[in-house]
Amino acid sequence: MTPPILKYPRTQHLEGSRFQHGDHDLDAVPFRDVRGRFVVVEEKMDGGNAGISFDGSGQCCCRAAAII
């Protein structure tokens, strides 16, 4: 069974980082809030609308949200 396609999440920015058009309604996160914590850094492929994830059994799931 194919998992449902979820809407891509909005990306929060560290305070002082460059915001993209449309991101100004998101709160910036001060570095002091993440200092010393485990942090996952993800890179978005702008315009690609592609995603790679793993399901609960470790199976790789690739997706695209392109409108055809």
N, C-alpha and C positions, 0 to 999 in steps of 0.2 A: 504494500500500500504506500502510495506517495504521500509524504507529510505535507501539510498545508503550507502555502507560501505566506510568510508573515511579512508585514511592512518593515522595511529597513528602519532601524532605530536612528534617532537623532544623536549626533555625536557632541558630547560636552567637550569644552576646551579648557586647557590650563590657563589661568589668568595670565595675560600678557602674550598669549599666542595669537597668531593671526586668525581672525574669524573670516569665514566665507560668507558670501552673499546669502541672506536668509537665516543666518545663525545668530543674529543679534538679539533674538528673543530668548536664547538659552543663557542660563547663569554660568559664568566662568567659575572654575574650581581653583581656589588658591592653592599654590604648591604646598603650603604648610599642612593642608588637609590630606595630602597623599604621601608626604615625607615619611619614610620608614615603614610604609605599607607595601604589601605585594600588589603590583599593578600590572595589568595586561595592556599592552600597547598594540593597537590594531591600525592597519593602514587601509584606507578606503581607496578603491580604484575609481576615481571620479569618472562619471559617465558610463562606466562599464555595467552597472547594475548586475554584477556577478557576485556570487557568494560561495564560500566553501566552508562546510561545517562537518561535524561528526555526530552520528546518532549515539544512543545509549550503549550500543554494542561495539562502537568504534568504527562503524562503516562510514566511509567518506560520502558526503552528500554535496553535490554541486548543483547550483541553481542559477537561473537568470530570470530577471523580471522585465525582460524586454517586451514591448507591446508590438505585436505583429499585425 
